[in-house]
Amino acid sequence: MATIGDVAKAAGVSRSTVSYALSGKRTISSETRERIESAIDLLGFTPNAGARALATSQTMVIGLLVQFFRDEFSPAMLQYVLPISDAAREAGYDILMVTEDDGPKALRRITDSDMVDGVVLLNVAHEDERVPPLRAARQPGALVGLPKDTEGLDVFDLDFGEAARMLVDHLHGLGHREIILISPHEHVITRGGAYAWRFRDAALERAARYGLRIYPYDGETQQPAISESLDSILDQRPTATAMIVHNDAMIAGLPPVLNARGVRVPDDLSVVGIFSEDFGRLFSLPYTAIETSPDKLGRAAVQALVQRMQDPDSAGAPVVRFIAPELTDRGSTR
């Protein structure tokens, strides 16, 4: 295993110069830094994390707090983890992923003990109990998901209201007048999943403006309840000509249900949803949909957090930024 001495010898500099280059405590000429970086790459040298933390007061670790719930579809949540991890690694940071049920306690533990330089929160609730301890922490934080109180934090989310309006507009423009709307599980609403009601309420308001009949239902997340629920909804609404699905588990389970019923898309029923391209590819979903943009959201959160960790003076005031929804037409409407 290469040492700092090996790097110094290969670069033709002193051990202290290599140390200064790694810690950033002193200015190093660009030519010397390039030689050191080349030697590090050549030797595969990895600085000792503990020593680096002592020298720089930085761990080069970002805490990622994720909440997994049984009434939500885990594959959908995992889409956000990889882009966050990739963006962190590209910026020179590792990820410490924490999935404890007691989120506030976990957050205080990793921030009070200086285990991380900053924190990203995923799956943020309207009144998220993790937000107050994050706001009180020494380290900066960024959120993927919109809480009720955004003060002092960088927040990134999809514009779910606009996403719903786009889908209703799309179906209205094609002449549909009776639409089924399937939302996340009712428990998501109960515990404050604002993205669910932001989408649902915007869809209902837009439909009312057009004079459309829209039939809202809460969805399921586990089989066989998914298939049973879809069959029941379709039985109740035989005159509906379109379906909007804002529930990853329900739309993943929709194709076999429609196939078993002999329902052809879009000849018999137009279907639209809201999911990422990768998710659609994973479950072979042929439906027109709003892109949820987990890659854009995850990367935006990490980039804002890294800037705030490395240069807080230039980071500016915290921002609340919505990703504009994009509609991908896959031919599932008529």
PEWO-V939965 format. One record per residue. N is the residue number from 1. RES is the residue in one letter. NEAR is the number of other ideal C-beta (glycine too) atoms within 12 Angstrom. D_LAST is the distance of its C-alpha to the last C-alpha in Angstrom with 1 decimal. Layout:
<<N;RES;NEAR;D_LAST> <N;RES;NEAR;D_LAST>>
This chain:
<<1;M;12;62.8> <2;A;21;63.2> <3;T;21;65.0> <4;I;32;65.2> <5;G;20;68.5> <6;D;20;66.9> <7;V;33;64.4> <8;A;27;67.3> <9;K;21;69.3> <10;A;24;66.5> <11;A;31;65.6> <12;G;16;69.3> <13;V;29;69.4> <14;S;19;70.8> <15;R;19;69.2> <16;S;19;69.2> <17;T;27;67.2> <18;V;34;64.5> <19;S;27;64.6> <20;Y;23;64.2> <21;A;36;61.3> <22;L;35;59.5> <23;S;23;60.3> <24;G;19;59.9> <25;K;16;63.1> <26;R;17;64.7> <27;T;12;63.6> <28;I;24;63.5> <29;S;14;63.4> <30;S;11;60.2> <31;E;14;62.2> <32;T;22;63.7> <33;R;22;60.3> <34;E;17;58.8> <35;R;24;61.6> <36;I;35;61.2> <37;E;22;57.5> <38;S;19;58.0> <39;A;29;60.7> <40;I;26;58.4> <41;D;16;55.7> <42;L;16;58.3> <43;L;23;59.9> <44;G;14;56.9> <45;F;26;58.6> <46;T;20;57.0> <47;P;29;58.8> <48;N;18;59.9> <49;A;19;57.6> <50;G;14;60.4> <51;A;18;62.6> <52;R;26;59.8> <53;A;22;59.1> <54;L;15;62.8> <55;A;24;63.1> <56;T;25;60.1> <57;S;16;59.3> <58;Q;30;55.8> <59;T;31;54.3> <60;M;33;51.4> <61;V;34;49.2> <62;I;44;46.2> <63;G;45;45.6> <64;L;43;42.0> <65;L;46;41.7> <66;V;35;38.8> <67;Q;35;38.2> <68;F;24;36.6> <69;F;27;35.7> <70;R;17;35.1> <71;D;28;32.2> <72;E;33;30.4> <73;F;34;28.9> <74;S;24;31.6> <75;P;24;29.7> <76;A;35;27.6> <77;M;33;30.8> <78;L;27;32.4> <79;Q;33;30.0> <80;Y;45;32.0> <81;V;32;35.4> <82;L;23;35.3> <83;P;32;34.5> <84;I;46;37.1> <85;S;30;39.6> <86;D;20;38.9> <87;A;34;39.2> <88;A;35;42.4> <89;R;19;43.9> <90;E;18;43.2> <91;A;27;45.2> <92;G;24;48.0> <93;Y;32;47.3> <94;D;26;46.9> <95;I;37;44.8> <96;L;33;46.4> <97;M;29;43.6> <98;V;32;44.6> <99;T;21;42.7> <100;E;20;45.3> <101;D;16;44.4> <102;D;16;46.8> <103;G;32;45.1> <104;P;28;47.7> <105;K;17;50.6> <106;A;30;49.1> <107;L;37;48.4> <108;R;29;51.9> <109;R;22;53.4> <110;I;35;51.9> <111;T;33;52.4> <112;D;20;55.9> <113;S;18;57.1> <114;D;22;55.7> <115;M;29;53.7> <116;V;38;51.0> <117;D;37;50.7> <118;G;46;47.5> <119;V;52;44.8> <120;V;53;41.0> <121;L;48;39.4> <122;L;43;36.1> <123;N;42;34.1> <124;V;42;35.7> <125;A;32;35.9> <126;H;25;36.2> <127;E;16;40.0> <128;D;34;40.5> <129;E;27;44.1> <130;R;40;44.3> <131;V;33;43.9> <132;P;22;47.4> <133;P;28;49.3> <134;L;41;47.3> <135;R;29;48.0> <136;A;19;51.7> <137;A;30;51.9> <138;R;22;53.8> <139;Q;34;50.8> <140;P;33;47.7> <141;G;45;44.3> <142;A;46;40.6> <143;L;46;37.7> <144;V;47;34.2> <145;G;44;32.8> <146;L;37;33.7> <147;P;33;36.8> <148;K;21;38.1> <149;D;22;41.1> <150;T;29;40.5> <151;E;19;44.0> <152;G;22;45.7> <153;L;40;42.8> <154;D;41;40.2> <155;V;36;36.7> <156;F;41;33.4> <157;D;42;30.1> <158;L;38;26.3> <159;D;29;25.4> <160;F;35;23.5> <161;G;31;23.3> <162;E;26;21.6> <163;A;37;19.2> <164;A;40;18.1> <165;R;30;17.9> <166;M;32;15.6> <167;L;46;13.1> <168;V;40;13.4> <169;D;27;13.2> <170;H;35;10.0> <171;L;39;8.3> <172;H;30;10.7> <173;G;20;9.9> <174;L;22;6.4> <175;G;16;8.6> <176;H;32;8.8> <177;R;21;12.6> <178;E;26;13.6> <179;I;42;13.2> <180;I;41;15.4> <181;L;43;17.2> <182;I;44;19.4> <183;S;42;22.2> <184;P;40;25.2> <185;H;30;28.1> <186;E;23;30.1> <187;H;20;33.1> <188;V;37;31.3> <189;I;27;31.4> <190;T;16;34.9> <191;R;24;36.4> <192;G;27;34.8> <193;G;36;31.7> <194;A;32;30.8> <195;Y;38;27.6> <196;A;39;26.2> <197;W;29;27.0> <198;R;34;26.3> <199;F;42;22.6> <200;R;39;22.5> <201;D;25;24.5> <202;A;34;22.5> <203;A;44;19.2> <204;L;26;21.0> <205;E;22;22.6> <206;R;30;19.6> <207;A;31;17.8> <208;A;18;21.2> <209;R;15;21.4> <210;Y;23;18.2> <211;G;13;19.4> <212;L;30;16.6> <213;R;23;17.6> <214;I;36;17.5> <215;Y;28;19.3> <216;P;33;21.1> <217;Y;29;22.7> <218;D;29;25.0> <219;G;42;24.3> <220;E;37;26.8> <221;T;33;28.0> <222;Q;22;29.9> <223;Q;17;29.4> <224;P;15;29.7> <225;A;21;28.8> <226;I;30;25.3> <227;S;26;24.3> <228;E;18;26.2> <229;S;31;24.5> <230;L;38;20.9> <231;D;23;21.9> <232;S;21;23.6> <233;I;34;20.7> <234;L;30;18.3> <235;D;16;21.3> <236;Q;15;21.9> <237;R;24;18.4> <238;P;15;17.2> <239;T;17;15.4> <240;A;30;13.3> <241;T;31;9.5> <242;A;41;9.1> <243;M;43;11.9> <244;I;54;13.7> <245;V;50;16.4> <246;H;47;19.5> <247;N;45;21.8> <248;D;42;22.4> <249;A;38;24.0> <250;M;46;21.4> <251;I;46;18.5> <252;A;33;20.9> <253;G;32;21.6> <254;L;43;18.1> <255;P;28;17.3> <256;P;20;20.4> <257;V;32;19.9> <258;L;31;16.5> <259;N;17;18.1> <260;A;14;21.1> <261;R;21;19.3> <262;G;12;17.4> <263;V;26;14.0> <264;R;16;11.4> <265;V;31;8.7> <266;P;26;5.8> <267;D;15;7.1> <268;D;21;9.1> <269;L;37;8.3> <270;S;37;6.2> <271;V;44;9.3> <272;V;47;10.9> <273;G;49;14.7> <274;I;49;17.8> <275;F;41;20.0> <276;S;36;21.8> <277;E;24;21.1> <278;D;23;24.2> <279;F;33;23.2> <280;G;32;19.9> <281;R;16;22.0> <282;L;18;24.6> <283;F;26;22.4> <284;S;14;20.0> <285;L;32;16.9> <286;P;26;13.8> <287;Y;38;11.8> <288;T;34;10.9> <289;A;39;14.0> <290;I;42;16.8> <291;E;30;19.9> <292;T;39;22.8> <293;S;35;25.3> <294;P;38;28.2> <295;D;28;30.0> <296;K;30;30.0> <297;L;42;31.1> <298;G;42;33.8> <299;R;29;35.2> <300;A;32;35.4> <301;A;47;37.3> <302;V;45;39.7> <303;Q;31;40.4> <304;A;38;41.2> <305;L;44;43.4> <306;V;32;45.2> <307;Q;24;46.0> <308;R;31;47.3> <309;M;35;49.4> <310;Q;24;50.9> <311;D;14;51.3> <312;P;20;50.8> <313;D;9;52.5> <314;S;12;49.9> <315;A;20;46.9> <316;G;12;46.9> <317;A;15;45.7> <318;P;26;43.1> <319;V;24;39.5> <320;V;26;36.3> <321;R;25;33.5> <322;F;25;29.7> <323;I;30;27.4> <324;A;19;24.6> <325;P;34;21.2> <326;E;22;19.0> <327;L;28;15.3> <328;T;28;14.4> <329;D;22;11.0> <330;R;24;11.0> <331;G;16;7.7> <332;S;36;7.0> <333;T;34;3.8> <334;R;22;0.0>>
